[in-house]
Amino acid sequence: MTDTLVVVNCGQLVTLAGPRRPRVGAEMRELAIVEGGAMLVRDGLVEKVGRLEEVEPLLGADCEVFDAGGRVVAPGFVDAHAHPVFAGQRADEFEKRAAGVSYQEIAAAGGGIRSTVRRTRAADEEELFEVARRREAWFLRTGTTTVEAKSGYGLSVEDELKMLRVVRRLNSEGRIKYVPTFLGAHEVPDEYRGRREEYVALVVEEMLPRVASEGLAEFCDVFCEERVFTVEDSRRVLEAARAHGLSLRVHADQLTRGGGALLAAELRAKTADHLEHTDAASIAALKAAGVQPVLLPGSVYALGSARYPAARAMIDEGLAVVLATDFNPGSSPTPSMTMVLSLASTHLKMTPAEGLTAATVNAAYSLNRGDELGTLERGKRADFVAHDCEDYRELAYFFGVEHAHAVFVGGRLAFAR
């Protein structure tokens, strides 16, 4: 197979070319679209983007051609908050919530995260790998080419390492790219109920050193919520993670305004995620500290809540907003970034252009991948999708539709209808 690919007949080639940094304010609406564009890819990297007449002189006789058929071609989605490795599902809890039982009531009765922990502990690495590969196909079908992959359903030293080893294997054998995040402080497991401080000590003194020594994660995350891990607990975990060379992410202000966003700002974390209860003072603190907000409207929708994060206030403040699925078995069982784009427009009041920026280039920077993906520019990895629509706004407008016609990762076809 040739290592040169030319993409022709793009109705809209959405490049998102622009400043080599996360986009803020009005920049989030600037998509740098080339109408009727073409793109040359060589050795898995974008070499040239422009009109066909600009690209054509660079073509060789052995160049592979992909005809986009007048479709929208855009960067692959970068899902910057996801939990793709776990065993089992929680359809029974979904049914209970439909009957009026709250997520918090289910968790207090031993369900929620802890129920997935029990199933994940019982599964071996091969089982977890096979089910994660099945879910990988779900991500691809909706146009996602990079996924942040959190642990957090093991909650013991060996089971957390097991999950992260599965992520490493997915990265080497899968069709999409994964960014590993250690989330040992996701919940207090059954055997440590009433002994939270002892569990925090386990995370800090045993889990983190093993994760770091085996090179299994790039980021450390923590569920900062008073009923789970307090601000003091979270600070202890995150400071230890930073000492081990990991970058920081924080589940913040999801269920209450519990100080998670302010902690993320204090520690200058890479991201603060969820933020449904974050107020104006916390938004200002995130801006001052350069923390990117990762908004997860799918989890608000799936939990039947009406409290969405204040995306417009964040954009107006100048924050580089990110959108992600929060794909997980309990509170957001969707891998669809296009569903998230729709929710972002209808409930967060983000324009389709802002949503696309948040789901690609801004998401890439939030994962320390902004220099290599998230836009279609010279030198970037050729992760792109031909969407079966004529206008990029249709991605959010026609919700519940799998728009992806063909998905390329590193210039190689990874999925086609």
N, C-alpha and C positions, 0 to 999 in steps of 0.2 A: 504494500500500500504506500502511495506517495505521501510525503510529509508536507505537501503543499495543498491547501484547500482555498478555493475562491467561492465566496457566497455572493450570489447575484440575484437581481430582481427582488430586492427588499422594498416593500411598499413604504415602510418607515424603518430606517435603521436608527434605533434609539441608542446613541453612543454614550450619553452622559459624560462626554469629554468636558474637562474643566479643570479647576484648581486641584492640585494633588494633595487634597485634605478633605475631611468631611464637609458636606455642604450645609449651609445654614441660611435662615431667612429666605429671601427671594431666590437665592441660588437653588433651593430645593425644587423650584418650578422650571429650572432651565435644563432641558434634557438633551440639547445638542443633537437634534434629529436631522438625519440626512434623508431627504425624500428620494426614493428610487435609488438607494445607496448600494454599495458593494463593499466587500471586505476580503482582504487577503490574509490568510493564516499560514504561517510557516513554522514547522517544528513545535506546534502547539501554542504558539504565541501570535497575537495580532501584529501584523506587519504594516498594513495600510488600510485606512478607511476613507471612503469618499464616493464620488460618482464612478460609474463603471469605466468611463473614459480615463479616469485618473488611475484606476487600479489595473486596467487591461495591459498597459505596457510592461508591467512587472511579471506577467504570467509566463510560465514555462510550458513546454509541450506536455509534460506529465502531470499537470495540475488537475486535481480532482475538483469537480464543480458541484456545488449544492445550489439548486434553484429554489429560492424561497417562495416563489409563486405569488409575489405581491403581498406577502404576509408581513406582519410586524416582527422585526428581529431586535432583540434586546439582550442585555446581560442576563445570565442566569441569576435566579434569586439566591440571596445569601441569608439563610435562616439562622439568625444570631442568638436564638434562645430555644433549645429543644432538648427533649429527653428521649432519644430514639431507642435506647437499650433498656428493655425490661421484659419480664415474663408475665403472661396472662393478660387479662383485661378487667374492666370494672363496669360492665354493662348493668350488673345488678344495682350498683350505686347510682348509675344514671337513671334507672327506673325509680329508685327511691327518691331522688331529687325531683323527678317529674311528679311524684305523689306528695311533694311538699316537705320532705326531710332536707335540712340544710347540709351543706358540705361540712360545716363545723360539727354538726351533730353526728354525722357519719364517722368523721375522724375520731371524735371522742369515744365512740363505741368500738374502736379498734379497726375501722376501715380506713379509707383514704390512702395516704402514702404507705402506711404500715402494712396494709393488705398487699400492696404490690411488692413491698420488701420481702414478705414471707414467700411469695411465688418466685421472686428473683433469686433469693437465696437457695431455693430448692432446684433451680435450673443450673446445668453446667455451662461451660463456655460455649460449647458447640451448639447447644439449644439456643442460647441467647444470640449467637452469631446468625443462625439460620432465620430466626424470627426478625432480627434487625435487617437482614438482607431483604426479606419480604417487604418491610416498611420502606426500605431504600427505594423500591420501585414506586411506592406511593409518592415520595418526594419528587422523583424524576418526572412522573406523569404530570405534575403540576408546575414543572419548570425550575425546580430548585437544584442547584449544582454544588452548593456548599452548605454544610449543616454544623452548627455547634452541637456537641454531644456531651451532655452532663452525665455524671454518675449520680449517686444519691438514692438508689434503690437497693443498695447492699447494706450500708450502715454497720458493717464490721470490716476489720482490716482486709481480710481475704476476699470478701464479697465486693468491696469497693474496687480492689485491685482487679478482680475478675471482670467487672464491668468495663474498666478502662483498658484492659487487655483486648476485650472485644472491639472497642472503638479503634484501637491500634490496628487490629486485623482488618476491620472494615476499611480503614484508610489504605491498606496495602492490596486488598482483594476486591473492594467495592468499586462501583462506577462513579460515585460522587466523592467529594472531599469532606473530611470531618475535622473539626477543631475540638480537642478534648478538654473538658472542664471537670475538675474534681469538686463534687458537691456532697462531701461526707456529712456536712452540717445541713442536711435537708430536713431531718426530723429526728427525734429521739426514739431509738428503737425500743421494742417491747421490753427487752431485758434490762434497759436502763431507765424505765419509767420511774420518776421520783428521784432520779440520780443524774440530772442533766449535767451538772458540773463535772461529774466523772466521765460522762460521754464526751464532753468538750475536751477534756484532758486526753481521751483516747484519740480524738481527731488530731489534736495538736502534737501529741508526743509519739504516736505510733503511725497513724494513717499518713499524715503529711510527709514525714521523712521517707516512708516507703514509696509514695507516689513520686516524690521528687527524685529519689535515688534511681528509680527505674525509668525516669523520663516519660511518665504516662500522662501528664497533663500540662497544658500551657497556662490555664487559668484556675483560680479557686473561687468558688461561689459559696454563699451562705444564705439561708432563709432567715432574714432578720425580722422577727415578729415576736412580740412579747410572750405569746403563748408557746412559741417554738424555741428560738434563740434570741436572747435579749441583745441590746446594743453592746453591752459589755462582753457577752459571749462571742458575738460576731466580731467585735474588734480583736479579741484574742486570737480567733481563728485566722482572720485576714492578715493580721500583723505577722503571725507565724508563717503563713503562706508566702507573704512577700519576702520574708527572710530566706525562704527556700527558692526564691527566684520566680515565683508564679505571679502573673498579673491578676488583678482583682475584679470581681463582678459581685453584685449584691442584689438579692431578692429584697426589694424595699417597698414599704408602704402599700402592700397589696391589700391586706385585710383591715388595717388601721394605720393611722399616722403615727408610727411607732419609732421614728427616728432613723429609719434605714437610709433614707435619702441623705440626711445630714451626715450620717456616718460615711456613706460613699463619697460625699464631698470632702469630709475631713481627711480621709485616707487617699483622696484623689484616685479612686477606683476607675477602671476603664469604663464601666457601665453601672447604672442603677436601673433595675428591671421591675416592671409592673407599674408602680407609682400611681395606682388608682386613688390613693388618699393623700397624695403629695400636695402641699399648699404653696402659695406664692413665695414664701421665704425659702422653702426648700428648693424650689425651682431656681431662684436666684443663686443659692449656694452651689447648685450643680453647675450653673453657668460659670460662676467665678472659678470653680475648680476644674473646668474642662471635662466634666463627666458626661458621657453620652447616655440619654435615656433610651431604654429599650421597651417599647410599648407592646402590649400583648392583648389586643382586643378580643381574640378568640377565647381566652380564658374567662373574660367578663361575660361574653355571650353564652358560653357553655355552662357557666354557673348560674345563669338566669339573673345576673345582677344588672343594675342600671347605672352603676358608678364606673364610668370610663375615665381614663386619665385625661388630663387637661392638655391635649396635644397642641391646640392653638396657642395657649399661653406659653408653652415651651418653645414653639417655633418663633413666636413673637419676641421671646426673650433672647433668641439667638442660639438655641440648643440644636445640636446635630442629631435630630430624632431618628431612631431606628424602629422598624417594625419587624416582628417575628411571630412565629406560630405558638410558641410554648407547647409544642406537641408533647403530650403525655397521656397516660391512661385514665386520668381522673378529671382534671379541670379543663383540659383543652385537647380532646382527641382528634385533632385535625393536622395533617401535614400540608395543607393548602395555603400557600402564600397569596393566591388570588382571592380566596375567601377573606383573608386578613386585609387585603387591599380594599375589598368592598366594605368591610366593617370600618376601616379607617376613614373612608369617605362618608359613610352614613352616620357613624356615631362619634368619630373623633373630628369630623369636619375638616379632614385633610383633602386637598385636591388630589386627583389621580396622579398628577406629576409629582407632588410631594410624597405620595405613597410609594411610587416607584423608586424615587431617590432613596427613601428610607429603607427599602427592601433590597437595595443593591449596593451602591457605593458607600452610603453611610454605614450599612451593616458590615461591609467589608472592613472599614476602618475600625469598627468596634471590636473586631476580632484580630486586629493587627495584620490584616491582609490587604489593606488599601493600596499598597504599592503593586500588588500582583493581580487583583481581580476587582470586580464591581463596576467596571466601565469597559467599553470597547475602544481602546486606544493602543497605539503602538507600544509593544513590550508587555502588555497585559496578557494573562492567560486567556486563551480563547474559550471561555465558558459562555455560551450564548444559547438562546432559545428562539426558534421560529414559532411565533404564536399565530394560531389560525383566526386572525382578525385583521381588520384594515387600519385600525386606529388604536394606539396604546391605551386610550381611555376605556376601551371595551374590556380590558383586563379586570377592572373594578366594577364596571357597569353590568356586564352579564355575569352575575354571581352564581356559584354552583356549577360552573362550566370548566372543564379541563381544557384550557386553550392551547396547551403546548402541542405543537405538531411534530417538532423535532428538537431534541436537546443534545447539545454538544458540550463535552467537558475536555478541556485541553485540546480542542480541535478535532476530537474523535466523537463520532456519533454514539451517544449513550442510550438514547430512547427515540423511537419513531412510531407514529401511528400507522 
